Amino acid sequence: MTYRVDAEDLLLVLGECTSARTKVQDVSILYSATARPESIVLDQRTFVTVPERAAALLDAIIRWEPLDMWNASLGWRAAGLIAQRSGGTLKISALEQMILTSDILDRRVSGVPEIAKRLAPFLRME
């Protein structure tokens, strides 16, 4: 069973992965980011697998920057929540997170499918 991650969930975990001074710049961006993994077009889910859903949310938070700082930290926590709520875990080192975050920001990865491919080895489904 898969349970979605919504903007309220991210507001609740914000303190776990960001500074106490971090502010949400635009809550509608946060809402849009959490809607992305759940998107349906012509009755077809856009992102079907857990890696795709986690990648869609991670990419949205990192690129769209809903926070004034620490967007990557929130993005990684959100990707972990998607894995957790889908019955799995995301186990990725801080170094690997930094490398993929940099590749996303510098556009060395081209979209959700490529990010999902990079995330897949770090996802463990139970």
Secondary structure, DSSP 4 states (H G I P E B T S, - for coil): ------HHHHHHHHHHHS-TT--BS-HHHHHHHHHGGG-EETTEES--SHHHHHHHHHHHHHHH--BSS-HHHHHHHHHHHHHHHTTEEE---HHHHHHHHHHHHTT-S-SHHHHHHHHGGGEEE-
